[in-house]
Amino acid sequence: MPIPTAEDKVLEGRPVTEFQQSFLRQGVTTRDEVVRHLGQPFIILEDARVFIYRWDMRQGIFVWVIFGSTEIAGDAHDVPRHYLLLIQFDGDNVVRRFERTTRPLSRSAPEFLMDWLDGRTPARRTEE
């Protein structure tokens, strides 16, 4: 049984808040400025000129219990929400586009990123 929770626990990575990314400007902000403000990204796709900052927040807890005739077993696991800050640069290392979004649990990271690069992933902007 899934139990929703507040997103108050970082499961993995280092969150990038809306405030922290507020310096980003398309056609203005440089690659060096991004690294200076946000640190090194989790992944760099050099061929696509993309920085990927990623982090997971707990959005719930999945609890299961099995009752046997003489025993009871159970466990609980965090349910993550996968956040991404995707920043693509042009040939001059200036921000071409960026988006703070979430990746659905049902989609693999490579598939989601390929769709985003091709412009096929609808914007799923996140709110704080």
N, C-alpha and C positions, 0 to 999 in steps of 0.2 A: 504494500500500500504506500503510494507516494504521499509525503507530507510536505506542503510548501513551507519555506522559511524565508526570512528576510535575507537579502544578499549581503550579509555582513561578515562572511568568512572567505578569504582568498584561499583557494585550493591549490593553485599553481600560478607561477608567473608574477609579474609586478603590474598592477593596474595602472592605466593611464586615464586620468579623469578628463572630463570636458574642459575643466580649467587648465590643466596641464597642456592640453593640445590647442588652447585658444590662440597661441602665437602663430599657428600654421596659416599661411596665405598662399593660395594657388598663384603661380607665376611670380612669387616674391621670395618665399622662404627657401633657403638652400639646404642641401644635404648636410653640410657641416653644422648649420644651425639646429637642425633636427637632432643630430647626435649630441650636440652641446646641451640642449634642453631636455631631451628624453633618455639619453644614454644609448648604448648599443642596442639595436633591435634583436629580437629573438631569432629571426631568420632574415637573411638578405638574399633576394633573388636578383643576382647581378644582371643576367640577360634581360630581365623584364624591368630592371631598375626599380625594384620594390623593396621597401622595408616593411617587416611584419612584427608588430608588437602584439603579444598574445597573453591572455591571462584567463583563469577560470575562477568563477565565483560560485559558491553554493547557492542553488536556488530551491533546494529541497532535500529531503532525506527519504530514501526508499527503505521501508521496513518490511521484513518478511518473517513469518512465524509458521512452523509446521508442528502440528500436534500429533504425536504418536500414542500408542496405547500405554506406553510407560515412560516416554520421554517427550520433551519439548525442545525444539531447536529454533534458532532465529538469529537474525543479524540486521544491521542497519548500514547503509552506504550513502554517501553524499551524492546528490544529483547535481552535476555541474552545468553552468551556462558558460559557453565558450565565447569570450570576447576577443575582438581583433581591432587593432588600429592599423589600417593598410595605407601606406603612403607610396605613391608612384612618382618618380622623378622624370624630367625630360632629359634630353641629351646634354644639357648644360648643368645638370644636377640641381635643378630648381623644381620645387613641388609642382607636379602636373595635376594631381588630384589626390584626395585623401578621404577616408571614411572610417568612422568608428562604428562597428557593427557587431552582430552576434552571428555565430555559425550554428545552424540547427543541429541538434544531436543526431539527426538522421542523415546528415551529409558529411562525407569525409573532408578533411582539410584540403587535400590536393584538388579534389573536384570543386569545392567551393572557391578556392583561389583561382583556378583556371576560368571558371565562370565569371568571377569578378574582373579578371584581366580582360576578358572578351566583352565585358559590359552586359553579360547575361544575368547577373545576380541583382535582383531588385534591392534598392537601398533598404536596409533594416536598421536605420539609425537607432542608437540607444540613448536612453535618457538616464540621468543620474538619479 
